């Protein structure tokens, strides 16, 4: 799917990856043209965020769109941003990189799963309610554990949980079908396929992924600082001993 196949008014997320931090900016498309799409520019503390400025030359920009009534999230990687003005308003003109004109479906691979670790419940097709612990989630599936051995492979059930991400509470009710079962010492682990969910499910998965990536970046930076501090400390002790 090409970028120009989107429609004016479609929801989009402009993802800015800069300095090891991910900044998701939600908006809607203002205009769709043969050479790209327009969306309103963002401001911070009254200052225009000019992503075409050299200050952002090390940043990466990805544009996410939602199609099929919000069921599918697609992405154009490394888009190019320039500024456009109309009627005193400023817009981002977003065009695809030459090598990535076609979109890619986002969050479909196993390694795109994000850890969740929240409690929830399922209601089986027989009306049985079971408590669960959700381990991970992706655009296509969910993994969770049960404290009893219960076979859900090829069974349909409703999975429910509540989680808060970036100040927003998400109350999820998702229709699922069991795909695999692994026995554990305390019960079993179930991997299931998402059959249908609420409209904000993809937004939840997206922001959960962003939260995980930001947390990982912060951990890596802290670990790097600690490693440097440890090396400096070792050197100082060595110098003191030599004296």
Order of alpha helices (4+ residues) and beta strands (2+ residues): beta-beta-beta-beta-beta-beta-beta-beta-beta-beta-beta-beta-beta-beta-beta-beta-alpha
